[in-house]
């Protein structure tokens, strides 16, 4: 017998799942897993946005260098 740490419901040993060292019932475990998936998706989205901004900054820098080079050649 165990007690779900999140909702405090008593759960049998067969229904209890350890998640990060704490006992969870089936419903609370599903909620924790959904939260973990959303957090991972947000981190991936942030990484893609930051990568795109870095690429845009690099392209802008290269374009400025080309402009300076062409202006000096005239």
C-alpha positions as CSV (number, residue, x, y, z in Angstrom):
1,X,0.0,0.0,0.0
2,X,1.3,3.5,-0.9
3,X,-0.1,7.0,-0.9
4,X,0.0,9.2,-4.0
5,X,2.1,12.2,-3.1
6,X,0.1,14.6,-5.4
7,X,-3.5,13.8,-4.6
8,X,-3.0,11.8,-1.3
9,X,-5.1,8.9,-2.5
10,X,-4.2,5.5,-1.2
11,X,-3.0,3.2,-4.0
12,X,-2.1,-0.5,-4.0
13,X,1.5,-1.5,-4.8
14,X,0.5,-2.8,-8.2
15,X,-1.0,0.6,-9.2
16,X,1.7,2.7,-7.7
17,X,4.5,4.0,-10.0
18,X,7.7,5.7,-8.8
19,X,8.3,8.9,-10.7
20,X,11.5,10.7,-9.6
21,X,11.4,8.8,-6.3
22,X,7.8,9.5,-5.3
23,X,4.7,7.4,-5.5
24,X,2.1,8.5,-8.1
25,X,-1.3,7.1,-9.0
26,X,-2.2,6.5,-12.6
27,X,-4.0,9.9,-13.0
28,X,-1.3,12.0,-11.4
29,X,1.4,10.1,-13.3
30,X,-0.4,10.9,-16.6
31,X,-0.5,14.6,-15.6
32,X,3.2,14.6,-14.7
33,X,4.2,13.0,-18.0
34,X,2.1,15.5,-20.0
35,X,3.8,18.4,-18.1
36,X,7.2,16.9,-18.9
37,X,6.3,16.6,-22.6
38,X,5.1,20.2,-22.8
39,X,8.2,21.4,-21.1
40,X,10.4,19.6,-23.6
41,X,8.4,21.0,-26.6
42,X,8.9,24.5,-25.2
43,X,12.6,24.0,-24.9
44,X,12.9,22.7,-28.5
45,X,10.8,25.6,-29.8
46,X,13.1,28.1,-27.9
47,X,16.2,26.4,-29.3
48,X,14.8,26.7,-32.9
49,X,13.9,30.3,-32.4
50,X,17.3,31.2,-31.0
51,X,19.0,29.3,-33.8
52,X,17.0,31.2,-36.4
53,X,17.9,34.5,-34.8
54,X,21.6,33.6,-34.7
55,X,21.5,32.7,-38.4
56,X,19.7,35.9,-39.2
57,X,22.3,37.9,-37.3
58,X,25.2,36.1,-39.1
59,X,23.6,36.7,-42.5
60,X,23.1,40.4,-41.7
61,X,26.7,40.7,-40.6
62,X,28.0,39.0,-43.8
63,X,25.8,41.2,-45.9
64,X,27.2,44.3,-44.2
65,X,30.7,43.1,-44.8
66,X,30.0,42.5,-48.5
67,X,28.5,46.0,-48.7
68,X,31.6,47.6,-47.1
69,X,33.8,45.6,-49.5
70,X,31.8,46.7,-52.6
71,X,31.7,50.3,-51.4
72,X,35.5,50.4,-51.0
73,X,36.0,48.9,-54.5
74,X,34.2,51.8,-56.2
